[in-house]
Amino acid sequence: MRAFFLGIDVNRASADPSLHFDPSSHHYHGSMHLDETAQNIAGFVAEIRPHTPIAWAMQNKDTRPGHEHDYSAEERAFHHVLPDENRDTFMSKTRMSPYPENREFFEDMKRQGYDTVVLAGFYASECIYWTMQDLVEAGFRVVVPTDLIAHMERSHPMHGFEDFMQDVYYNRVIFTDVQAAEYFLKCDEDQRNLPPARYTWDDMNSMYFGPGS
């Protein structure tokens, strides 16, 4: 089972000044969960880098027609998430999902035998949602460590993913935890088993993700 990691808008979240809040504002304190998630992604990527290809998809700095431009390498360094400019794949996107504009990359990965994508980043109910949708439709299996995704506002990471209930049932989407995803990627390709689900079809069918869930 061949798998690769895909981070969505992880770098942009700190590189774009328009996404920063004044430290004294209510919004700043309400966004600390994004910083925590980014740190979790940093640690995860450091652990899996020797074992799997790493790809990053990121919206351009300005998406107005004719004004689009990329971030500098310095801007792309998000906390301790340090992309390897020589080894990692970088994709630009002007939509929620990077798939339509980078179809050739994903089709090439399929030709190489990669059938599974471990997906992380921001924001859960927007870019992550639509990326999952496109990947599943393209025939990829998607593994989502729920510790490594976050909504713009602090909320349960599973909110908004009810549409994937059937995909969870058929193991086309696996919502798991970071430890299971890490173990999955560190296993030799010919010995990999799907990571255990953190949230099963029964969990999603109950549609309850309140305290203690």
Steps between C-alpha positions, in 0.01 A plus 500: 500500500671819381414827672611863500437800723314810381487820706234755405564872566722416797766747392264773388338515842795693641654647186199713414480809724127528429451179700676639809306651787614769742628323815267709715189406301236244579565335162865445589415294807230319308749392235757337727367158402635565149847561642475179702391305193789643299744387768346152488544495122863608543577212732317252279682606183838478676422140595367380165736686265744206460213264419270669249483775234389840629282740299362842589209679334465867570285786382698781344569820689245691296243318288358800313539442124834630382632556853577144607847434637663239719645532849875517549686204650533695824127566514426134439679402821204468739619465860695177486331376183806530280435383145797349321538716190701228326282198577144611567237568237337844505165567333315828463122517511236766447214273610418313817652179362835481322387205288347675194805722442755227578332198346823392327682466834230279649467287188877452496491385863231247408713373212781446750267287711407749771144421602474673840535863607557606862339844516556784748458876523245780493212565496318176574154577365628691197828409328542164675139405421526577128844342469363180654207508260726529195746237621228245569338564162841449338532159664735580788445378853527791746636471854426803718671529839246716678772645725648659188198687363317797643209729425537877492304515826573263786265205462502123476710400196228266372238770456400526136622158390166317518496489119784246513305249706470251214868542411589421861281189486687372192847604632547759228549755780652420839484757779776391735742648756850629451673203665321247280570704186868527592528125561324434169749710303804361681407141413655347190267540204445126462409465869262791537148453633244778514523695827216445748218750475470761771148580382306214344187490287301448822656810653415706194149356484437621854606850385606585855842650553446681826700498824673170566462377141 
